[in-house]
């Protein structure tokens, strides 16, 4: 193997990613408790076409086939998330052994297939019972998360070494509690800021719990980071881009590296931050083994409140995905350099990158050349960042298979494997075979 034109460092980890609610289905099987996405998707008007995760990809019953498929395609690592309400149906208290057994079996199946398990503890499916107590907006959720973390790391820690505490706390806090477009569907900025803090605090407190239960653990957190560039050099556009960077990126990055919350954002939110208790910021700045980065696009920012703007010098385009997200691989390079050289993250994994395109199943094949092109260009930028000295250690493609894309339901296909939702048949797209070759060669031709 090897000898690729763009060869990655030896041991570079190539994987694929999914999340529990998006693929598992079996929403009330084997003792699983209700989660906020069950409640949200069962409430009409929240998800496109009234879609729900009740069945999703039926992965709960088909996981052995899905693991076999990953093995066949040659993927080396699998990032998946654990549904907290399968383990603790009410969020805390009594453990549901059948739920734990499911993940234990999945882990065994992966290890037997030679695939490294990477577990995300929280990918948005909060037990509804905890939301009923105030959810992430209240501090009680932090203790419940620690109880859950302790239980599941005790159960799997002998076999799973790679742990991600949270997936994209920005999305949980702001899409869930400020904009209300994700579960739990609240529209309260103050609750969202408190949620952001409690998510970060739960991360900080969970890290030592994981280390205690898992010998040789590698622990990190995954952020969705979106570089924000001003559309012009006007003062107002630059200020708007600084704000967008604070909102999406700095509000999470800065506390993790011990810089506290950015004061421009605290002022802009108008929050009294009274939920930050003494010691919290040190807890959040706990040292970790890696940073997980989910990268999809960049933002081109225009101050829409002024008419005094200069003409735009930066214009988004020319290519966009089905999500309406601009395809801009160079932003990945810039982001990785910033994380390494400005924030000091020495071990970085891209825990998600991928794209939704309008895939067509024709004669049993999906020729998703746009996705191959997308991935190829992003891999090349990752390679360039490594050459510049960035400690990028691995790359997970989002997603193994088409799945429930949150508020968009099943209308957006991110998979490198196509899912026929009528028959649950999995059909590897052209990109899946192509990616398998990249993994085998550890690089691009
Ligand atoms: C990320 C999520 C993931 C998926 C992709 C497209 O924000 O972590 O679950 O929905 O976007």
Boltz pocket constraint, residues with backbone or C-beta under 6 A from the ligand:
constraints:
  - pocket:
      binder: B
      contacts: [[A, 19], [A, 22], [A, 167], [A, 168], [A, 171], [A, 224], [A, 294], [A, 352], [A, 398], [A, 404], [A, 405], [A, 406], [A, 414]]
      max_distance: 6.0
